[in-house]
């Protein structure tokens, strides 16, 4: 399993007349490879620690549902990072009788 963090700047947000902004590339800022036995949603703290050590802490972080837990929301809030991720579905959502 690989966890990858990258920067992202929408092309629409760039002012092509501003050379510094127009030349800002999207970059991979963190890569970690782990065994498949640990859910990647539990690795967010490790990624944020790595980014902080290299002064790359994001102001906003987008993630998939693996990162949308209450624990990860609290973790990013404590670090002044706005995390946007869908909440993880209930374990019962697909297997419980209706």
Biopython code that builds the backbone (N, CA, C, O; Angstrom):
import numpy as np
from Bio.PDB.StructureBuilder import StructureBuilder

atoms = [
    (1, "UNK", "N", (0.842, -1.163, 0.000)),
    (1, "UNK", "CA", (0.000, 0.000, 0.000)),
    (1, "UNK", "C", (0.895, 1.237, 0.000)),
    (1, "UNK", "O", (1.903, 1.278, 0.706)),
    (2, "UNK", "N", (0.538, 2.214, -0.769)),
    (2, "UNK", "CA", (1.299, 3.462, -0.818)),
    (2, "UNK", "C", (0.402, 4.622, -0.418)),
    (2, "UNK", "O", (-0.754, 4.715, -0.831)),
    (3, "UNK", "N", (0.963, 5.491, 0.388)),
    (3, "UNK", "CA", (0.276, 6.726, 0.757)),
    (3, "UNK", "C", (1.032, 7.867, 0.097)),
    (3, "UNK", "O", (2.246, 7.994, 0.256)),
    (4, "UNK", "N", (0.315, 8.687, -0.638)),
    (4, "UNK", "CA", (0.944, 9.770, -1.400)),
    (4, "UNK", "C", (0.233, 11.081, -1.078)),
    (4, "UNK", "O", (-0.995, 11.157, -1.101)),
    (5, "UNK", "N", (1.022, 12.110, -0.776)),
    (5, "UNK", "CA", (0.491, 13.460, -0.558)),
    (5, "UNK", "C", (1.090, 14.337, -1.653)),
    (5, "UNK", "O", (2.292, 14.288, -1.915)),
    (6, "UNK", "N", (0.251, 15.127, -2.278)),
    (6, "UNK", "CA", (0.750, 16.007, -3.333)),
    (6, "UNK", "C", (0.094, 17.371, -3.234)),
    (6, "UNK", "O", (-1.010, 17.506, -2.707)),
    (7, "UNK", "N", (0.782, 18.378, -3.744)),
    (7, "UNK", "CA", (0.198, 19.714, -3.805)),
    (7, "UNK", "C", (-0.712, 19.774, -5.016)),
    (7, "UNK", "O", (-0.587, 18.979, -5.947)),
    (8, "UNK", "N", (-1.625, 20.726, -4.989)),
    (8, "UNK", "CA", (-2.518, 20.872, -6.126)),
    (8, "UNK", "C", (-2.934, 22.317, -6.236)),
    (8, "UNK", "O", (-3.359, 22.927, -5.255)),
    (9, "UNK", "N", (-2.815, 22.861, -7.422)),
    (9, "UNK", "CA", (-3.289, 24.211, -7.710)),
    (9, "UNK", "C", (-4.101, 24.117, -8.988)),
    (9, "UNK", "O", (-3.588, 23.745, -10.043)),
    (10, "UNK", "N", (-5.374, 24.459, -8.876)),
    (10, "UNK", "CA", (-6.237, 24.415, -10.050)),
    (10, "UNK", "C", (-5.731, 25.409, -11.090)),
    (10, "UNK", "O", (-5.387, 26.543, -10.755)),
    (11, "UNK", "N", (-5.687, 24.993, -12.322)),
    (11, "UNK", "CA", (-5.242, 25.882, -13.392)),
    (11, "UNK", "C", (-6.079, 27.151, -13.452)),
    (11, "UNK", "O", (-5.567, 28.218, -13.792)),
    (12, "UNK", "N", (-7.366, 27.045, -13.123)),
    (12, "UNK", "CA", (-8.240, 28.214, -13.155)),
    (12, "UNK", "C", (-7.843, 29.255, -12.114)),
    (12, "UNK", "O", (-8.147, 30.437, -12.274)),
    (13, "UNK", "N", (-7.162, 28.826, -11.042)),
    (13, "UNK", "CA", (-6.768, 29.733, -9.972)),
    (13, "UNK", "C", (-5.467, 30.456, -10.273)),
    (13, "UNK", "O", (-5.095, 31.376, -9.545)),
    (14, "UNK", "N", (-4.781, 30.067, -11.309)),
    (14, "UNK", "CA", (-3.486, 30.655, -11.626)),
    (14, "UNK", "C", (-3.651, 31.868, -12.525)),
    (14, "UNK", "O", (-4.410, 31.843, -13.494)),
    (15, "UNK", "N", (-2.941, 32.913, -12.195)),
    (15, "UNK", "CA", (-2.905, 34.111, -13.030)),
    (15, "UNK", "C", (-1.660, 33.988, -13.900)),
    (15, "UNK", "O", (-0.543, 34.192, -13.423)),
    (16, "UNK", "N", (-1.846, 33.662, -15.147)),
    (16, "UNK", "CA", (-0.723, 33.405, -16.056)),
    (16, "UNK", "C", (0.207, 34.604, -16.205)),
    (16, "UNK", "O", (1.350, 34.441, -16.632)),
    (17, "UNK", "N", (-0.264, 35.822, -15.857)),
    (17, "UNK", "CA", (0.605, 36.989, -15.949)),
    (17, "UNK", "C", (1.565, 37.066, -14.764)),
    (17, "UNK", "O", (2.574, 37.768, -14.824)),
    (18, "UNK", "N", (1.250, 36.339, -13.680)),
    (18, "UNK", "CA", (2.139, 36.303, -12.510)),
    (18, "UNK", "C", (3.082, 35.122, -12.681)),
    (18, "UNK", "O", (2.678, 33.974, -12.497)),
    (19, "UNK", "N", (4.325, 35.390, -13.029)),
    (19, "UNK", "CA", (5.303, 34.346, -13.357)),
    (19, "UNK", "C", (5.510, 33.384, -12.199)),
    (19, "UNK", "O", (5.603, 32.177, -12.421)),
    (20, "UNK", "N", (5.585, 33.889, -10.955)),
    (20, "UNK", "CA", (5.817, 33.019, -9.793)),
    (20, "UNK", "C", (4.676, 32.040, -9.595)),
    (20, "UNK", "O", (4.916, 30.862, -9.329)),
    (21, "UNK", "N", (3.447, 32.499, -9.719)),
    (21, "UNK", "CA", (2.291, 31.624, -9.526)),
    (21, "UNK", "C", (2.118, 30.704, -10.722)),
    (21, "UNK", "O", (1.841, 29.517, -10.550)),
    (22, "UNK", "N", (2.273, 31.224, -11.920)),
    (22, "UNK", "CA", (2.071, 30.416, -13.122)),
    (22, "UNK", "C", (3.087, 29.287, -13.212)),
    (22, "UNK", "O", (2.797, 28.242, -13.795)),
    (23, "UNK", "N", (4.271, 29.482, -12.645)),
    (23, "UNK", "CA", (5.312, 28.464, -12.733)),
    (23, "UNK", "C", (5.275, 27.482, -11.572)),
    (23, "UNK", "O", (6.123, 26.591, -11.507)),
    (24, "UNK", "N", (4.320, 27.613, -10.648)),
    (24, "UNK", "CA", (4.246, 26.725, -9.495)),
    (24, "UNK", "C", (3.713, 25.363, -9.936)),
    (24, "UNK", "O", (2.554, 25.256, -10.338)),
    (25, "UNK", "N", (4.536, 24.330, -9.868)),
    (25, "UNK", "CA", (4.063, 23.009, -10.297)),
    (25, "UNK", "C", (3.330, 22.284, -9.166)),
    (25, "UNK", "O", (3.483, 22.627, -7.994)),
    (26, "UNK", "N", (2.546, 21.295, -9.528)),
    (26, "UNK", "CA", (1.988, 20.389, -8.541)),
    (26, "UNK", "C", (3.086, 19.379, -8.223)),
    (26, "UNK", "O", (3.707, 18.825, -9.130)),
    (27, "UNK", "N", (3.325, 19.139, -6.928)),
    (27, "UNK", "CA", (4.439, 18.290, -6.514)),
    (27, "UNK", "C", (3.994, 17.194, -5.561)),
    (27, "UNK", "O", (3.061, 17.392, -4.783)),
    (28, "UNK", "N", (4.644, 16.053, -5.612)),
    (28, "UNK", "CA", (4.473, 15.006, -4.611)),
    (28, "UNK", "C", (5.342, 15.412, -3.426)),
    (28, "UNK", "O", (6.547, 15.613, -3.578)),
    (29, "UNK", "N", (4.732, 15.534, -2.239)),
    (29, "UNK", "CA", (5.460, 15.996, -1.059)),
    (29, "UNK", "C", (5.696, 14.909, -0.021)),
    (29, "UNK", "O", (6.489, 15.100, 0.901)),
    (30, "UNK", "N", (5.023, 13.775, -0.157)),
    (30, "UNK", "CA", (5.197, 12.676, 0.804)),
    (30, "UNK", "C", (4.818, 11.366, 0.118)),
    (30, "UNK", "O", (3.801, 11.281, -0.570)),
    (31, "UNK", "N", (5.647, 10.355, 0.317)),
    (31, "UNK", "CA", (5.336, 9.004, -0.145)),
    (31, "UNK", "C", (5.747, 8.043, 0.957)),
    (31, "UNK", "O", (6.856, 8.133, 1.485)),
    (32, "UNK", "N", (4.866, 7.135, 1.298)),
    (32, "UNK", "CA", (5.181, 6.103, 2.283)),
    (32, "UNK", "C", (4.558, 4.793, 1.801)),
    (32, "UNK", "O", (3.423, 4.765, 1.325)),
    (33, "UNK", "N", (5.311, 3.731, 1.933)),
    (33, "UNK", "CA", (4.835, 2.405, 1.541)),
    (33, "UNK", "C", (4.706, 1.569, 2.807)),
    (33, "UNK", "O", (5.634, 1.508, 3.614)),
    (34, "UNK", "N", (3.556, 0.926, 2.981)),
    (34, "UNK", "CA", (3.272, 0.153, 4.181)),
    (34, "UNK", "C", (2.700, -1.204, 3.794)),
    (34, "UNK", "O", (2.286, -1.429, 2.657)),
    (35, "UNK", "N", (2.690, -2.099, 4.774)),
    (35, "UNK", "CA", (2.030, -3.384, 4.581)),
    (35, "UNK", "C", (0.531, -3.156, 4.458)),
    (35, "UNK", "O", (-0.005, -2.189, 4.998)),
    (36, "UNK", "N", (-0.124, -4.032, 3.763)),
    (36, "UNK", "CA", (-1.567, -3.919, 3.562)),
    (36, "UNK", "C", (-2.361, -4.248, 4.830)),
    (36, "UNK", "O", (-3.587, -4.137, 4.825)),
    (37, "UNK", "N", (-1.703, -4.644, 5.896)),
    (37, "UNK", "CA", (-2.411, -5.042, 7.117)),
    (37, "UNK", "C", (-2.831, -3.859, 7.993)),
    (37, "UNK", "O", (-3.570, -4.043, 8.959)),
    (38, "UNK", "N", (-2.370, -2.646, 7.668)),
    (38, "UNK", "CA", (-2.743, -1.461, 8.445)),
    (38, "UNK", "C", (-3.523, -0.513, 7.533)),
    (38, "UNK", "O", (-3.046, -0.117, 6.469)),
    (39, "UNK", "N", (-4.712, -0.163, 7.966)),
    (39, "UNK", "CA", (-5.579, 0.732, 7.189)),
    (39, "UNK", "C", (-4.868, 2.063, 6.972)),
    (39, "UNK", "O", (-4.305, 2.620, 7.914)),
    (40, "UNK", "N", (-4.884, 2.575, 5.755)),
    (40, "UNK", "CA", (-4.139, 3.806, 5.464)),
    (40, "UNK", "C", (-4.712, 5.028, 6.159)),
    (40, "UNK", "O", (-4.007, 6.026, 6.313)),
    (41, "UNK", "N", (-5.953, 4.982, 6.577)),
    (41, "UNK", "CA", (-6.531, 6.091, 7.318)),
    (41, "UNK", "C", (-5.849, 6.332, 8.651)),
    (41, "UNK", "O", (-5.927, 7.427, 9.209)),
    (42, "UNK", "N", (-5.176, 5.301, 9.163)),
    (42, "UNK", "CA", (-4.452, 5.424, 10.431)),
    (42, "UNK", "C", (-3.038, 5.974, 10.220)),
    (42, "UNK", "O", (-2.303, 6.146, 11.193)),
    (43, "UNK", "N", (-2.653, 6.244, 9.015)),
    (43, "UNK", "CA", (-1.304, 6.723, 8.698)),
    (43, "UNK", "C", (-1.227, 8.229, 8.474)),
    (43, "UNK", "O", (-0.156, 8.759, 8.177)),
    (44, "UNK", "N", (-2.347, 8.915, 8.614)),
    (44, "UNK", "CA", (-2.352, 10.350, 8.363)),
    (44, "UNK", "C", (-1.407, 11.097, 9.301)),
    (44, "UNK", "O", (-0.704, 12.010, 8.869)),
    (45, "UNK", "N", (-1.384, 10.723, 10.562)),
    (45, "UNK", "CA", (-0.489, 11.373, 11.527)),
    (45, "UNK", "C", (0.970, 11.261, 11.117)),
    (45, "UNK", "O", (1.729, 12.222, 11.237)),
    (46, "UNK", "N", (1.362, 10.086, 10.632)),
    (46, "UNK", "CA", (2.745, 9.890, 10.160)),
    (46, "UNK", "C", (3.055, 10.819, 8.992)),
    (46, "UNK", "O", (4.133, 11.412, 8.933)),
    (47, "UNK", "N", (2.109, 10.944, 8.065)),
    (47, "UNK", "CA", (2.313, 11.811, 6.905)),
    (47, "UNK", "C", (2.414, 13.271, 7.341)),
    (47, "UNK", "O", (3.268, 14.010, 6.851)),
    (48, "UNK", "N", (1.548, 13.684, 8.254)),
    (48, "UNK", "CA", (1.579, 15.070, 8.721)),
    (48, "UNK", "C", (2.861, 15.375, 9.488)),
    (48, "UNK", "O", (3.402, 16.475, 9.377)),
    (49, "UNK", "N", (3.352, 14.403, 10.270)),
    (49, "UNK", "CA", (4.631, 14.587, 10.973)),
    (49, "UNK", "C", (5.762, 14.787, 9.979)),
    (49, "UNK", "O", (6.602, 15.670, 10.149)),
    (50, "UNK", "N", (5.778, 13.957, 8.936)),
    (50, "UNK", "CA", (6.823, 14.066, 7.910)),
    (50, "UNK", "C", (6.761, 15.421, 7.214)),
    (50, "UNK", "O", (7.789, 16.064, 7.004)),
    (51, "UNK", "N", (5.566, 15.847, 6.861)),
    (51, "UNK", "CA", (5.415, 17.134, 6.191)),
    (51, "UNK", "C", (5.845, 18.284, 7.102)),
    (51, "UNK", "O", (6.505, 19.220, 6.650)),
    (52, "UNK", "N", (5.476, 18.219, 8.379)),
    (52, "UNK", "CA", (5.839, 19.279, 9.331)),
    (52, "UNK", "C", (7.350, 19.362, 9.513)),
    (52, "UNK", "O", (7.904, 20.457, 9.602)),
    (53, "UNK", "N", (8.022, 18.210, 9.568)),
    (53, "UNK", "CA", (9.480, 18.189, 9.733)),
    (53, "UNK", "C", (10.185, 18.896, 8.583)),
    (53, "UNK", "O", (11.297, 19.400, 8.742)),
    (54, "UNK", "N", (9.535, 18.930, 7.428)),
    (54, "UNK", "CA", (10.141, 19.560, 6.247)),
    (54, "UNK", "C", (9.448, 20.866, 5.873)),
    (54, "UNK", "O", (9.571, 21.342, 4.744)),
    (55, "UNK", "N", (8.717, 21.444, 6.833)),
    (55, "UNK", "CA", (8.006, 22.724, 6.636)),
    (55, "UNK", "C", (7.090, 22.702, 5.415)),
    (55, "UNK", "O", (7.031, 23.668, 4.654)),
    (56, "UNK", "N", (6.380, 21.593, 5.238)),
    (56, "UNK", "CA", (5.457, 21.444, 4.103)),
    (56, "UNK", "C", (4.012, 21.212, 4.557)),
    (56, "UNK", "O", (3.195, 20.691, 3.797)),
    (57, "UNK", "N", (3.703, 21.599, 5.787)),
    (57, "UNK", "CA", (2.357, 21.383, 6.307)),
    (57, "UNK", "C", (1.344, 22.150, 5.463)),
    (57, "UNK", "O", (1.486, 23.357, 5.264)),
    (58, "UNK", "N", (0.323, 21.454, 4.969)),
    (58, "UNK", "CA", (-0.682, 22.138, 4.142)),
    (58, "UNK", "C", (-1.682, 22.908, 4.999)),
    (58, "UNK", "O", (-1.893, 22.580, 6.167)),
    (59, "UNK", "N", (-2.290, 23.925, 4.417)),
    (59, "UNK", "CA", (-3.378, 24.644, 5.078)),
    (59, "UNK", "C", (-4.684, 23.878, 4.886)),
    (59, "UNK", "O", (-5.551, 23.882, 5.760)),
    (60, "UNK", "N", (-4.815, 23.224, 3.736)),
    (60, "UNK", "CA", (-6.001, 22.448, 3.389)),
    (60, "UNK", "C", (-5.539, 21.095, 2.878)),
    (60, "UNK", "O", (-4.591, 21.009, 2.098)),
    (61, "UNK", "N", (-6.208, 20.041, 3.318)),
    (61, "UNK", "CA", (-5.875, 18.700, 2.845)),
    (61, "UNK", "C", (-7.160, 18.033, 2.375)),
    (61, "UNK", "O", (-8.167, 18.025, 3.082)),
    (62, "UNK", "N", (-7.108, 17.479, 1.178)),
    (62, "UNK", "CA", (-8.241, 16.732, 0.628)),
    (62, "UNK", "C", (-7.926, 15.253, 0.738)),
    (62, "UNK", "O", (-6.793, 14.841, 0.493)),
    (63, "UNK", "N", (-8.902, 14.459, 1.098)),
    (63, "UNK", "CA", (-8.664, 13.029, 1.216)),
    (63, "UNK", "C", (-9.893, 12.239, 0.808)),
    (63, "UNK", "O", (-10.984, 12.787, 0.652)),
    (64, "UNK", "N", (-9.693, 10.934, 0.637)),
    (64, "UNK", "CA", (-10.828, 10.075, 0.332)),
    (64, "UNK", "C", (-11.467, 9.609, 1.643)),
    (64, "UNK", "O", (-11.068, 10.052, 2.720)),
    (65, "UNK", "N", (-12.438, 8.733, 1.555)),
    (65, "UNK", "CA", (-13.185, 8.330, 2.751)),
    (65, "UNK", "C", (-12.319, 7.612, 3.787)),
    (65, "UNK", "O", (-12.700, 7.556, 4.957)),
    (66, "UNK", "N", (-11.184, 7.071, 3.402)),
    (66, "UNK", "CA", (-10.303, 6.427, 4.376)),
    (66, "UNK", "C", (-9.782, 7.430, 5.406)),
    (66, "UNK", "O", (-9.418, 7.050, 6.519)),
    (67, "UNK", "N", (-9.749, 8.698, 5.035)),
    (67, "UNK", "CA", (-9.229, 9.737, 5.929)),
    (67, "UNK", "C", (-10.342, 10.492, 6.635)),
    (67, "UNK", "O", (-10.055, 11.363, 7.456)),
    (68, "UNK", "N", (-11.586, 10.193, 6.348)),
    (68, "UNK", "CA", (-12.712, 10.951, 6.878)),
    (68, "UNK", "C", (-13.223, 10.493, 8.230)),
    (68, "UNK", "O", (-14.427, 10.554, 8.482)),
    (69, "UNK", "N", (-12.343, 10.038, 9.103)),
    (69, "UNK", "CA", (-12.771, 9.616, 10.433)),
    (69, "UNK", "C", (-12.773, 10.799, 11.393)),
    (69, "UNK", "O", (-12.123, 11.814, 11.142)),
    (70, "UNK", "N", (-13.505, 10.663, 12.490)),
    (70, "UNK", "CA", (-13.534, 11.715, 13.516)),
    (70, "UNK", "C", (-12.132, 11.926, 14.092)),
    (70, "UNK", "O", (-11.747, 13.056, 14.394)),
    (71, "UNK", "N", (-11.366, 10.834, 14.246)),
    (71, "UNK", "CA", (-9.994, 10.959, 14.775)),
    (71, "UNK", "C", (-9.122, 11.801, 13.850)),
    (71, "UNK", "O", (-8.367, 12.654, 14.316)),
    (72, "UNK", "N", (-9.222, 11.569, 12.537)),
    (72, "UNK", "CA", (-8.418, 12.344, 11.593)),
    (72, "UNK", "C", (-8.879, 13.795, 11.517)),
    (72, "UNK", "O", (-8.062, 14.697, 11.329)),
    (73, "UNK", "N", (-10.172, 14.023, 11.661)),
    (73, "UNK", "CA", (-10.675, 15.406, 11.691)),
    (73, "UNK", "C", (-10.101, 16.139, 12.905)),
    (73, "UNK", "O", (-9.677, 17.290, 12.796)),
    (74, "UNK", "N", (-10.088, 15.475, 14.054)),
    (74, "UNK", "CA", (-9.534, 16.084, 15.271)),
    (74, "UNK", "C", (-8.031, 16.302, 15.135)),
    (74, "UNK", "O", (-7.502, 17.328, 15.563)),
    (75, "UNK", "N", (-7.346, 15.327, 14.535)),
    (75, "UNK", "CA", (-5.895, 15.429, 14.351)),
    (75, "UNK", "C", (-5.532, 16.630, 13.486)),
    (75, "UNK", "O", (-4.631, 17.393, 13.834)),
    (76, "UNK", "N", (-6.216, 16.803, 12.378)),
    (76, "UNK", "CA", (-5.902, 17.920, 11.496)),
    (76, "UNK", "C", (-6.353, 19.250, 12.102)),
    (76, "UNK", "O", (-5.682, 20.267, 11.927)),
    (77, "UNK", "N", (-7.465, 19.250, 12.800)),
    (77, "UNK", "CA", (-7.940, 20.482, 13.448)),
    (77, "UNK", "C", (-6.906, 20.957, 14.479)),
    (77, "UNK", "O", (-6.648, 22.156, 14.590)),
    (78, "UNK", "N", (-6.321, 20.030, 15.221)),
    (78, "UNK", "CA", (-5.310, 20.379, 16.230)),
    (78, "UNK", "C", (-4.056, 20.962, 15.590)),
    (78, "UNK", "O", (-3.291, 21.669, 16.246)),
    (79, "UNK", "N", (-3.845, 20.669, 14.314)),
    (79, "UNK", "CA", (-2.671, 21.180, 13.595)),
    (79, "UNK", "C", (-3.025, 22.347, 12.683)),
    (79, "UNK", "O", (-2.221, 22.741, 11.837)),
    (80, "UNK", "N", (-4.216, 22.897, 12.848)),
    (80, "UNK", "CA", (-4.697, 24.018, 12.028)),
    (80, "UNK", "C", (-4.705, 23.699, 10.539)),
    (80, "UNK", "O", (-4.341, 24.533, 9.710)),
    (81, "UNK", "N", (-5.125, 22.477, 10.212)),
    (81, "UNK", "CA", (-5.265, 22.038, 8.825)),
    (81, "UNK", "C", (-6.746, 21.779, 8.581)),
    (81, "UNK", "O", (-7.400, 21.103, 9.375)),
    (82, "UNK", "N", (-7.267, 22.308, 7.501)),
    (82, "UNK", "CA", (-8.658, 22.059, 7.131)),
    (82, "UNK", "C", (-8.705, 20.773, 6.302)),
    (82, "UNK", "O", (-8.255, 20.752, 5.157)),
    (83, "UNK", "N", (-9.248, 19.707, 6.882)),
    (83, "UNK", "CA", (-9.362, 18.427, 6.187)),
    (83, "UNK", "C", (-10.742, 18.322, 5.552)),
    (83, "UNK", "O", (-11.763, 18.493, 6.218)),
    (84, "UNK", "N", (-10.755, 18.042, 4.266)),
    (84, "UNK", "CA", (-12.005, 17.792, 3.545)),
    (84, "UNK", "C", (-11.960, 16.362, 3.053)),
    (84, "UNK", "O", (-11.162, 16.016, 2.181)),
    (85, "UNK", "N", (-12.824, 15.534, 3.619)),
    (85, "UNK", "CA", (-12.895, 14.122, 3.235)),
    (85, "UNK", "C", (-14.278, 13.610, 3.592)),
    (85, "UNK", "O", (-14.827, 13.986, 4.628)),
    (86, "UNK", "N", (-14.850, 12.759, 2.751)),
    (86, "UNK", "CA", (-16.153, 12.198, 3.107)),
    (86, "UNK", "C", (-16.020, 11.312, 4.346)),
    (86, "UNK", "O", (-14.995, 10.660, 4.541)),
    (87, "UNK", "N", (-17.056, 11.293, 5.176)),
    (87, "UNK", "CA", (-17.044, 10.425, 6.350)),
    (87, "UNK", "C", (-17.014, 8.972, 5.892)),
    (87, "UNK", "O", (-17.608, 8.606, 4.878)),
    (88, "UNK", "N", (-16.311, 8.163, 6.662)),
    (88, "UNK", "CA", (-16.276, 6.743, 6.337)),
    (88, "UNK", "C", (-17.661, 6.151, 6.548)),
    (88, "UNK", "O", (-18.351, 6.488, 7.510)),
    (89, "UNK", "N", (-18.059, 5.267, 5.643)),
    (89, "UNK", "CA", (-19.386, 4.663, 5.808)),
    (89, "UNK", "C", (-19.424, 3.770, 7.041)),
    (89, "UNK", "O", (-18.404, 3.219, 7.455)),
    (90, "UNK", "N", (-20.571, 3.638, 7.600)),
    (90, "UNK", "CA", (-20.768, 2.765, 8.744)),
    (90, "UNK", "C", (-20.411, 1.339, 8.374)),
    (90, "UNK", "O", (-20.647, 0.908, 7.245)),
    (91, "UNK", "N", (-19.842, 0.605, 9.319)),
    (91, "UNK", "CA", (-19.521, -0.804, 9.065)),
    (91, "UNK", "C", (-20.791, -1.591, 8.794)),
    (91, "UNK", "O", (-20.751, -2.648, 8.164)),
    (92, "UNK", "N", (-21.889, -1.090, 9.256)),
    (92, "UNK", "CA", (-23.167, -1.757, 9.103)),
    (92, "UNK", "C", (-23.859, -1.387, 7.788)),
    (92, "UNK", "O", (-24.821, -2.045, 7.392)),
    (93, "UNK", "N", (-23.393, -0.368, 7.126)),
    (93, "UNK", "CA", (-24.102, 0.181, 5.972)),
    (93, "UNK", "C", (-24.413, -0.850, 4.898)),
    (93, "UNK", "O", (-25.501, -0.821, 4.322)),
    (94, "UNK", "N", (-23.488, -1.760, 4.614)),
    (94, "UNK", "CA", (-23.734, -2.695, 3.528)),
    (94, "UNK", "C", (-24.116, -4.089, 4.015)),
    (94, "UNK", "O", (-24.576, -4.912, 3.224)),
    (95, "UNK", "N", (-23.931, -4.368, 5.318)),
    (95, "UNK", "CA", (-24.169, -5.736, 5.764)),
    (95, "UNK", "C", (-25.341, -5.873, 6.720)),
    (95, "UNK", "O", (-25.742, -6.999, 7.012)),
    (96, "UNK", "N", (-25.906, -4.795, 7.216)),
    (96, "UNK", "CA", (-27.005, -4.887, 8.176)),
    (96, "UNK", "C", (-28.329, -5.029, 7.455)),
    (96, "UNK", "O", (-28.525, -4.466, 6.378)),
    (97, "UNK", "N", (-29.231, -5.780, 8.049)),
    (97, "UNK", "CA", (-30.557, -5.900, 7.437)),
    (97, "UNK", "C", (-31.294, -4.570, 7.518)),
    (97, "UNK", "O", (-31.080, -3.777, 8.436)),
    (98, "UNK", "N", (-32.146, -4.347, 6.561)),
    (98, "UNK", "CA", (-32.913, -3.089, 6.508)),
    (98, "UNK", "C", (-34.322, -3.314, 6.927)),
    (98, "UNK", "O", (-35.117, -2.375, 6.946)),
]
sb = StructureBuilder()
sb.init_structure("model")
sb.init_model(0)
sb.init_chain("A")
sb.init_seg("    ")
for serial, (resi, resn, name, xyz) in enumerate(atoms, 1):
    if name == "N":
        sb.init_residue(resn, " ", resi, " ")
    sb.init_atom(name, np.array(xyz, "f"), 0.0, 1.0, " ", f" {name:<3s}", serial, name[0])
structure = sb.get_structure()
